[in-house]
């Protein structure tokens, strides 16, 4: 760690001087990375191990930052911590620990911080939007009649009901727009253009033979889902069975030294990126892969 450039971590505290640094950034980075490397990801557990683990006590130089300090430091320096990955791989390449003759690529599904029960299909969105619009219209009409007739009715908080339904309606509209925008990107990646009348066409716009498209340009399938809690996550099949809101984490490892040379987190369920939009290839995912080096993926 002492061989890496940690100036980005110091830059955040440079204006206030050393007195604004409760703990040295290099020490904090060492503690966090050692904890993650040994399977300790909880800030509370890491704080407790600073009193119990000899290796951590040496790295911390007798300091005992609290779990909140560790958590805040990680949250403030996410980009800087990610940049260390590139430095480590570059240093390993200079030490000839990475030959990049053969690499192995594998992935795993990581559960998103969202429930699959908070997702809704495009078809259900259209039905729910129509139902909410009808309920809002009924509430507004009821309020109008009540004001005109001033009838004695049980108290109904109509503004609160309107606000609740309008908020739900706005969420559904935003989710529909995201689904439509994503479908438009996918259609464009397949060579479709707006106004193609669901007819496959040549690059010059002339129609060509083939089955007509099932849907208009940019119109999602009725079963396409969007999650309200974490829109970036996707429904994916999990290794233990069943489906859940997940991300797909991929890692490329040097076959000889077992050093990770590339890593990527994507919301595409397929490991081969088929059917995904704007998914960078292996060279774009990692700046540490040198050009002109043959890479064989197993």
C-alpha positions as CSV (number, residue, x, y, z in Angstrom):
1,X,0.0,0.0,0.0
2,X,2.9,2.4,0.7
3,X,3.9,2.1,-3.0
4,X,0.5,3.3,-4.3
5,X,-0.5,6.9,-4.9
6,X,-2.8,8.0,-2.1
7,X,-2.8,11.7,-2.9
8,X,-6.5,11.6,-3.8
9,X,-7.4,10.6,-0.3
10,X,-5.3,13.4,1.2
11,X,-6.7,16.0,-1.2
12,X,-10.1,16.1,0.6
13,X,-8.4,17.3,3.8
14,X,-5.6,19.4,2.3
15,X,-7.4,22.8,2.7
16,X,-8.0,22.4,6.4
17,X,-4.5,21.0,7.2
18,X,-3.4,18.0,9.3
19,X,-5.6,19.0,12.2
20,X,-8.7,18.2,10.2
21,X,-7.6,14.5,9.8
22,X,-8.7,12.5,12.9
23,X,-7.0,9.5,11.4
24,X,-4.3,9.2,8.7
25,X,-5.9,8.3,5.4
26,X,-3.3,5.7,4.5
27,X,-4.0,3.9,7.8
28,X,-7.7,4.0,7.1
29,X,-7.2,2.6,3.6
30,X,-5.0,-0.2,4.9
31,X,-7.6,-1.2,7.6
32,X,-10.5,-1.2,5.1
33,X,-8.8,-3.1,2.4
34,X,-7.4,-5.7,4.8
35,X,-10.8,-6.1,6.3
36,X,-12.4,-6.6,2.9
37,X,-9.6,-9.0,1.8
38,X,-10.3,-11.2,4.9
39,X,-14.1,-11.2,4.5
40,X,-15.0,-8.5,7.1
41,X,-17.3,-6.0,5.3
42,X,-19.2,-4.7,8.3
43,X,-17.9,-1.5,9.8
44,X,-19.0,-2.6,13.2
45,X,-17.2,-5.9,13.0
46,X,-14.1,-4.2,11.6
47,X,-14.1,-1.7,14.5
48,X,-14.4,-4.6,17.0
49,X,-11.6,-6.6,15.3
50,X,-9.2,-3.6,15.7
51,X,-9.1,-4.6,19.3
52,X,-8.9,-8.4,18.7
53,X,-6.9,-9.0,15.4
54,X,-3.2,-8.5,15.7
55,X,-2.7,-7.8,12.0
56,X,-5.4,-5.1,12.1
57,X,-3.8,-3.6,15.2
58,X,-0.5,-3.4,13.5
59,X,-2.0,-1.8,10.3
60,X,-3.9,0.7,12.5
61,X,-0.8,1.6,14.4
62,X,-2.6,1.4,17.7
63,X,-5.5,3.6,16.5
64,X,-9.1,2.5,17.1
65,X,-11.5,4.3,14.8
66,X,-15.2,3.8,15.5
67,X,-17.5,2.0,13.1
68,X,-19.1,5.3,12.1
69,X,-15.7,6.8,11.2
70,X,-14.8,3.7,9.0
71,X,-18.2,3.8,7.3
72,X,-18.1,7.5,6.6
73,X,-14.5,7.3,5.2
74,X,-15.5,4.5,2.8
75,X,-18.6,6.5,1.7
76,X,-16.6,9.7,1.1
77,X,-13.9,7.9,-0.9
78,X,-15.7,5.4,-3.1
79,X,-14.1,6.7,-6.3
80,X,-10.7,6.8,-4.8
81,X,-11.0,3.2,-3.5
82,X,-12.1,2.0,-6.9
83,X,-9.1,3.7,-8.5
84,X,-6.8,1.7,-6.3
85,X,-7.9,-1.4,-8.1
86,X,-6.3,-0.1,-11.3
87,X,-3.1,0.9,-9.5
88,X,-2.7,-2.5,-8.0
89,X,-3.2,-4.3,-11.3
90,X,-0.7,-2.0,-13.0
91,X,1.8,-2.6,-10.3
92,X,1.3,-6.4,-10.6
93,X,1.8,-6.1,-14.3
94,X,5.1,-4.2,-13.8
95,X,6.2,-7.0,-11.4
96,X,5.4,-9.5,-14.1
97,X,2.8,-11.1,-11.9
98,X,0.2,-10.7,-14.7
99,X,1.0,-12.3,-18.0
100,X,-2.5,-12.1,-19.5
101,X,-1.9,-15.2,-21.6
102,X,-5.1,-16.8,-20.3
103,X,-7.7,-15.3,-18.1
104,X,-10.8,-16.8,-16.6
105,X,-14.1,-14.9,-16.5
106,X,-16.9,-15.7,-14.1
107,X,-19.7,-13.9,-12.4
108,X,-22.3,-14.1,-9.6
109,X,-25.6,-12.5,-8.9
110,X,-25.7,-9.8,-6.1
111,X,-29.0,-9.1,-4.5
112,X,-30.0,-5.5,-4.9
113,X,-31.3,-3.4,-1.9
114,X,-34.9,-3.8,-3.3
115,X,-37.7,-6.2,-3.1
116,X,-39.1,-7.9,-6.2
117,X,-42.5,-7.3,-4.8
118,X,-41.9,-3.5,-5.4
119,X,-41.7,-4.1,-9.1
120,X,-44.5,-3.8,-11.6
121,X,-44.9,-5.0,-15.2
122,X,-45.6,-2.6,-18.0
123,X,-49.0,-4.0,-18.7
124,X,-50.0,-3.7,-15.0
125,X,-48.7,-0.1,-15.0
126,X,-51.1,0.8,-17.8
127,X,-54.0,-0.7,-15.9
128,X,-52.9,0.8,-12.6
129,X,-52.5,4.2,-14.2
130,X,-56.0,4.1,-15.7
131,X,-57.4,3.1,-12.3
132,X,-55.7,5.8,-10.4
133,X,-56.7,8.5,-12.9
134,X,-60.3,7.3,-12.6
135,X,-60.1,7.4,-8.8
136,X,-58.6,10.9,-8.8
137,X,-61.4,12.1,-11.1
138,X,-64.0,10.6,-8.7
139,X,-62.4,12.3,-5.7
140,X,-62.4,15.6,-7.5
141,X,-66.0,15.2,-8.5
142,X,-67.0,14.2,-5.0
143,X,-65.2,17.3,-3.6
144,X,-67.1,19.5,-6.1
145,X,-70.5,18.0,-5.2
146,X,-69.8,18.3,-1.5
147,X,-68.9,22.0,-1.9
148,X,-72.0,22.7,-3.9
149,X,-74.5,20.8,-1.8
150,X,-72.8,21.2,1.6
151,X,-74.3,17.9,2.6
152,X,-73.6,16.4,6.0
153,X,-71.2,13.5,5.3
154,X,-68.6,11.7,7.4
155,X,-65.3,13.5,7.3
156,X,-63.2,12.4,4.4
157,X,-59.7,13.9,4.0
158,X,-60.0,14.2,0.3
159,X,-56.7,16.3,-0.2
160,X,-54.7,13.6,1.6
161,X,-56.3,10.9,-0.6
162,X,-55.6,12.9,-3.7
163,X,-52.0,13.5,-2.7
164,X,-51.4,9.8,-2.0
165,X,-52.9,8.7,-5.4
166,X,-51.2,11.5,-7.3
167,X,-47.8,10.5,-5.8
168,X,-48.4,6.9,-6.8
169,X,-49.5,7.9,-10.3
170,X,-46.4,10.0,-10.7
171,X,-44.2,7.0,-9.7
172,X,-45.9,4.8,-12.3
173,X,-45.6,7.4,-15.0
174,X,-41.9,7.8,-14.3
175,X,-41.4,4.0,-14.4
176,X,-43.3,3.7,-17.7
177,X,-41.1,6.4,-19.2
178,X,-37.9,4.6,-18.1
179,X,-39.2,1.3,-19.6
180,X,-40.1,3.1,-22.8
181,X,-36.7,4.8,-23.0
182,X,-34.9,1.5,-22.4
183,X,-36.9,-0.2,-25.0
184,X,-36.2,2.5,-27.5
185,X,-32.5,2.0,-26.9
186,X,-32.8,-1.7,-27.4
187,X,-34.8,-1.2,-30.6
188,X,-32.2,1.2,-31.9
189,X,-29.4,-1.2,-31.1
190,X,-31.2,-3.8,-33.2
191,X,-31.3,-1.4,-36.2
192,X,-34.9,-0.2,-35.8
193,X,-35.9,3.4,-36.2
194,X,-39.0,5.4,-35.1
195,X,-41.8,5.3,-37.6
196,X,-40.7,2.0,-39.2
197,X,-44.4,0.8,-39.0
198,X,-43.2,-2.5,-37.4
199,X,-41.6,-3.5,-40.7
200,X,-37.9,-4.7,-40.9
201,X,-36.0,-2.3,-43.2
202,X,-32.6,-2.0,-44.9
203,X,-30.2,0.8,-43.8
204,X,-31.5,3.0,-46.6
205,X,-35.0,2.7,-45.2
206,X,-36.5,0.4,-47.8
207,X,-38.6,-2.5,-46.4
208,X,-37.1,-6.0,-46.5
209,X,-38.6,-9.4,-46.1
210,X,-39.2,-10.9,-42.7
211,X,-41.7,-11.1,-40.0
212,X,-43.2,-7.8,-38.8
213,X,-42.2,-6.7,-35.3
214,X,-44.7,-7.5,-32.6
215,X,-44.6,-4.0,-31.1
216,X,-44.2,-0.4,-32.1
217,X,-40.8,1.2,-31.8
218,X,-40.1,2.0,-28.1
219,X,-43.1,0.1,-26.8
220,X,-42.1,-2.5,-24.1
221,X,-43.5,-5.9,-23.7
222,X,-46.4,-6.1,-21.2
223,X,-44.3,-8.4,-19.0
224,X,-41.3,-6.0,-18.9
225,X,-40.8,-5.0,-15.2
226,X,-39.5,-1.9,-13.5
227,X,-38.7,-1.6,-9.8
228,X,-39.8,1.4,-7.9
229,X,-37.2,1.1,-5.1
230,X,-34.1,0.5,-7.2
231,X,-34.8,1.1,-10.9
232,X,-31.3,0.1,-12.0
233,X,-31.6,-3.4,-10.7
234,X,-33.2,-6.2,-12.7
235,X,-35.1,-9.4,-12.1
236,X,-32.6,-12.3,-12.4
237,X,-32.5,-16.0,-11.7
238,X,-30.5,-16.7,-8.5
239,X,-28.2,-19.7,-8.0
240,X,-30.2,-21.0,-5.1
241,X,-33.4,-21.0,-7.2
242,X,-36.1,-18.5,-7.8
243,X,-35.9,-14.9,-9.0
244,X,-35.0,-11.7,-7.3
245,X,-33.9,-8.1,-7.9
246,X,-30.2,-8.4,-8.6
247,X,-27.0,-7.1,-10.3
248,X,-24.5,-9.3,-12.2
249,X,-20.9,-9.0,-10.9
250,X,-18.2,-10.2,-13.3
251,X,-14.5,-10.7,-12.6
252,X,-11.6,-11.6,-14.9
253,X,-8.7,-13.5,-13.2
254,X,-5.2,-14.2,-14.5
255,X,-5.0,-18.0,-14.7
256,X,-1.5,-18.3,-13.4
257,X,-1.2,-15.9,-10.5
258,X,-5.0,-15.7,-9.7
259,X,-4.9,-11.9,-9.7
260,X,-8.1,-10.0,-10.7
261,X,-7.4,-7.9,-13.7
262,X,-10.9,-6.6,-14.5
263,X,-14.2,-6.3,-12.7
264,X,-17.6,-5.1,-13.7
265,X,-21.0,-4.7,-12.2
266,X,-23.9,-4.7,-14.7
267,X,-27.7,-5.1,-14.6
268,X,-27.6,-7.5,-17.5
269,X,-28.6,-11.0,-16.4
270,X,-26.7,-12.8,-19.2
271,X,-23.0,-13.3,-18.7
272,X,-22.3,-12.9,-22.5
273,X,-24.0,-9.5,-22.7
274,X,-26.4,-10.6,-25.4
275,X,-29.5,-8.5,-25.6
276,X,-28.0,-5.8,-23.4
277,X,-27.7,-2.1,-24.3
278,X,-24.5,0.0,-23.9
279,X,-22.5,-2.8,-22.2
280,X,-18.8,-2.1,-22.7
281,X,-16.6,-4.9,-24.0
282,X,-13.7,-6.4,-22.1
283,X,-11.2,-3.8,-23.3
284,X,-13.5,-0.9,-22.4
285,X,-14.2,-2.4,-18.9
286,X,-10.6,-2.3,-17.8
287,X,-8.0,0.3,-18.6
288,X,-5.2,-2.0,-17.3
289,X,-5.5,-4.5,-20.2
290,X,-2.7,-3.6,-22.6
291,X,-3.6,-3.3,-26.3
292,X,-2.2,-5.9,-28.7
293,X,-2.0,-8.7,-26.1
294,X,-4.0,-11.9,-27.0
295,X,-6.5,-12.7,-24.4
296,X,-8.3,-16.1,-24.2
297,X,-11.4,-16.2,-22.1
298,X,-12.4,-19.6,-20.6
